[in-house]
């Protein structure tokens, strides 16, 4: 029973958050797949020299204070990692700044 504008505004807000995270990941040197309909962005840690996404994700909190999930826990994407963008803008901006500092 909600008006259509509620859903279009929600979708627009998520797209903006997705783009904020994608820009930061790309600035940090990560190759990113742009999703159409999810709360997650998949990045390839190999683009920053990683050979193992699980190891990269284990080091990421210490190196940047940011958490990512290795896609290898779901299937065989050895260097693929995923980040959630369904967060508050301040959290995303902080994460992006921390990730950019990795380079």
Backbone as numpy.savetxt, mean C-alpha at the origin, in Angstrom:
# Nx Ny Nz CAx CAy CAz Cx Cy Cz
-31.69 2.28 1.65 -32.46 3.46 1.65 -31.63 4.73 1.65
-30.30 4.62 1.53 -29.46 5.81 1.51 -29.40 6.40 0.10
-29.21 7.69 0.01 -29.11 8.30 -1.33 -27.82 7.85 -2.03
-27.85 7.83 -3.33 -26.70 7.39 -4.13 -25.45 8.21 -3.85
-25.61 9.46 -3.44 -24.45 10.32 -3.17 -23.59 9.77 -2.03
-24.21 9.07 -1.08 -23.44 8.47 0.03 -22.41 7.49 -0.53
-22.84 6.68 -1.46 -21.97 5.66 -2.02 -20.94 6.25 -2.98
-21.33 7.22 -3.75 -20.37 7.84 -4.66 -19.32 8.63 -3.88
-19.71 9.28 -2.80 -18.73 9.99 -1.96 -17.79 9.00 -1.28
-18.31 7.88 -0.82 -17.49 6.85 -0.19 -16.47 6.31 -1.19
-16.93 6.00 -2.39 -16.04 5.49 -3.43 -14.98 6.53 -3.79
-15.36 7.78 -3.89 -14.40 8.84 -4.20 -13.36 9.01 -3.09
-13.80 8.91 -1.84 -12.87 9.01 -0.71 -11.86 7.87 -0.73
-12.32 6.65 -0.99 -11.40 5.52 -1.06 -10.43 5.65 -2.23
-10.91 6.14 -3.37 -10.02 6.33 -4.52 -8.95 7.36 -4.21
-9.30 8.42 -3.49 -8.32 9.44 -3.09 -7.28 8.84 -2.16
-7.71 8.03 -1.18 -6.79 7.38 -0.25 -5.87 6.41 -0.99
-6.45 5.65 -1.93 -5.66 4.73 -2.74 -4.57 5.49 -3.49
-4.94 6.59 -4.11 -3.98 7.36 -4.89 -2.91 8.00 -4.02
-3.26 8.42 -2.82 -2.28 8.97 -1.89 -1.23 7.92 -1.56
-1.68 6.70 -1.26 -0.76 5.62 -0.94 0.07 5.22 -2.16
-0.56 5.10 -3.31 0.16 4.72 -4.53 1.25 5.73 -4.85
0.95 7.01 -4.76 1.96 8.04 -5.02 3.15 7.88 -4.09
2.89 7.63 -2.81 3.97 7.46 -1.84 4.78 6.21 -2.09
4.12 5.11 -2.43 4.84 3.87 -2.72 5.73 4.04 -3.96
5.18 4.69 -4.98 5.97 4.93 -6.19 7.15 5.86 -5.91
6.93 6.89 -5.09 8.02 7.78 -4.71 9.11 7.04 -3.93
8.71 5.98 -3.21 9.67 5.17 -2.46 10.38 4.16 -3.36
10.02 4.13 -4.65 10.69 3.26 -5.61 10.01 1.93 -5.84
8.82 1.74 -5.28 8.11 0.47 -5.45 7.26 0.49 -6.71
7.29 -0.60 -7.45 6.39 -0.78 -8.60 5.04 -1.19 -8.04
3.98 -0.53 -8.48 2.65 -0.70 -7.88 1.62 -1.06 -8.95
0.74 -2.01 -8.59 -0.42 -2.31 -9.43 -1.59 -1.49 -8.90
-2.23 -0.73 -9.77 -3.34 0.13 -9.36 -4.64 -0.69 -9.35
-5.24 -0.86 -8.16 -6.46 -1.67 -8.07 -7.71 -0.89 -8.46
-8.72 -1.61 -8.89 -10.00 -0.99 -9.21 -11.03 -1.13 -8.09
-10.97 -2.22 -7.32 -12.02 -2.45 -6.34 -11.59 -3.25 -5.14
-10.77 -2.70 -4.29 -10.31 -3.37 -3.07 -9.79 -2.32 -2.11
-9.45 -2.73 -0.92 -8.85 -1.83 0.06 -7.32 -1.97 0.09
-6.77 -2.72 -0.84 -5.35 -3.04 -0.81 -4.64 -2.62 -2.09
-3.38 -2.26 -1.94 -2.50 -1.96 -3.07 -1.39 -3.00 -3.04
-1.13 -3.63 -4.17 -0.06 -4.61 -4.29 1.16 -3.91 -4.90
2.30 -4.09 -4.24 3.55 -3.53 -4.73 4.57 -4.65 -4.88
5.53 -4.46 -5.74 6.59 -5.45 -5.94 7.85 -4.96 -5.25
8.23 -5.62 -4.17 9.41 -5.23 -3.40 10.70 -5.48 -4.18
10.63 -6.28 -5.25 11.81 -6.50 -6.07 12.29 -5.20 -6.70
11.35 -4.26 -6.90 11.73 -2.98 -7.52 12.62 -2.13 -6.62
12.73 -2.51 -5.33 13.65 -1.82 -4.42 14.75 -2.77 -3.94
14.96 -3.86 -4.71 16.06 -4.77 -4.44 15.74 -5.97 -3.58
14.51 -6.13 -3.13 14.16 -7.28 -2.29 14.05 -8.54 -3.13
14.45 -9.66 -2.55 14.30 -10.94 -3.22 13.27 -11.82 -2.53
12.81 -11.38 -1.37 11.84 -12.15 -0.59 10.88 -11.18 0.09
9.62 -11.20 -0.33 8.62 -10.30 0.23 8.39 -10.51 1.70
8.44 -11.76 2.17 8.25 -12.05 3.59 9.35 -11.41 4.41
10.59 -11.58 3.99 11.71 -10.97 4.71 11.61 -9.44 4.68
11.23 -8.88 3.52 11.07 -7.44 3.40 10.01 -6.93 4.37
8.88 -7.64 4.44 7.79 -7.23 5.34 8.19 -7.35 6.80
9.02 -8.33 7.12 9.50 -8.46 8.50 10.44 -7.32 8.89
11.19 -6.79 7.94 12.12 -5.70 8.20 11.45 -4.32 8.16
10.35 -4.21 7.44 9.72 -2.92 7.19 9.32 -2.16 8.46
8.75 -2.79 9.48 8.42 -2.02 10.69 9.65 -1.39 11.35
10.76 -2.12 11.37 11.98 -1.57 11.96 12.58 -0.46 11.09
12.54 -0.67 9.79 13.14 0.29 8.87 12.32 1.55 8.67
10.97 1.39 8.68 10.12 2.54 8.33 8.93 2.73 9.26
8.71 1.83 10.20 7.55 1.96 11.07 6.23 1.73 10.33
6.28 0.97 9.26 5.12 0.69 8.42 5.00 -0.83 8.28
3.77 -1.31 8.20 3.53 -2.74 8.08 2.91 -3.05 6.72
3.39 -4.13 6.11 2.81 -4.64 4.87 2.66 -6.15 5.03
1.82 -6.74 4.21 1.59 -8.18 4.24 2.23 -8.80 3.00
3.05 -9.84 3.18 3.61 -10.50 2.00 2.52 -11.30 1.29
2.40 -11.11 0.01 1.38 -11.81 -0.77 1.66 -13.30 -0.81
2.90 -13.69 -0.57 3.27 -15.11 -0.60 2.50 -15.94 0.43
1.93 -15.30 1.46 1.13 -16.06 2.42 -0.20 -16.49 1.81
-0.59 -15.88 0.68 -1.83 -16.22 -0.01 -1.59 -17.07 -1.25
-0.49 -16.78 -1.96 -0.13 -17.55 -3.16 1.34 -17.32 -3.45
1.79 -17.65 -4.64 3.22 -17.72 -4.94 3.92 -16.42 -5.30
3.34 -15.27 -5.09 3.98 -14.00 -5.46 5.14 -13.68 -4.52
6.31 -14.21 -4.80 7.45 -14.19 -3.87 7.85 -12.79 -3.40
7.83 -11.80 -4.27 8.28 -10.46 -3.85 7.12 -9.47 -3.75
5.90 -9.93 -3.96 4.76 -9.02 -3.89 4.33 -8.80 -2.44
3.99 -7.55 -2.14 3.54 -7.19 -0.79 2.29 -6.33 -0.93
1.48 -6.28 0.13 0.26 -5.47 0.02 0.13 -4.54 1.20
-0.42 -3.38 0.90 -0.67 -2.33 1.87 -2.15 -2.01 1.86
-2.74 -1.78 3.03 -4.14 -1.38 3.13 -4.24 0.14 3.09
-5.23 0.67 2.36 -5.40 2.12 2.32 -6.70 2.57 2.97
-7.42 1.64 3.62 -8.66 2.01 4.31 -8.31 2.52 5.72
-7.55 3.60 5.74 -7.03 4.21 6.96 -7.38 5.69 6.97
-7.17 6.31 8.12 -7.34 7.76 8.20 -6.24 8.43 7.37
-6.56 9.58 6.80 -5.61 10.30 5.96 -4.29 10.56 6.68
-4.34 10.93 7.95 -3.13 11.22 8.70 -2.23 9.99 8.79
-2.82 8.83 8.95 -2.05 7.58 9.02 -1.39 7.31 7.67
-2.15 7.50 6.58 -1.59 7.29 5.24 -0.47 8.27 4.94
-0.66 9.54 5.28 0.38 10.54 5.04 1.65 10.21 5.82
1.50 9.78 7.06 2.65 9.40 7.88 3.36 8.19 7.28
2.59 7.19 6.87 3.18 5.99 6.26 3.93 6.33 4.98
3.33 7.18 4.16 3.96 7.60 2.91 5.29 8.32 3.19
5.30 9.20 4.16 6.54 9.92 4.50 7.60 8.94 4.98
7.22 7.96 5.77 8.18 6.98 6.28 8.72 6.11 5.13
7.83 5.72 4.21 8.27 4.90 3.09 9.18 5.67 2.15
8.88 6.95 1.93 9.74 7.76 1.06 11.14 7.87 1.65
11.26 7.82 2.98 12.56 7.94 3.64 13.42 6.69 3.43
12.83 5.61 2.94 13.58 4.40 2.69 14.57 4.57 1.53
14.24 5.47 0.62 15.09 5.62 -0.58 16.21 6.59 -0.36
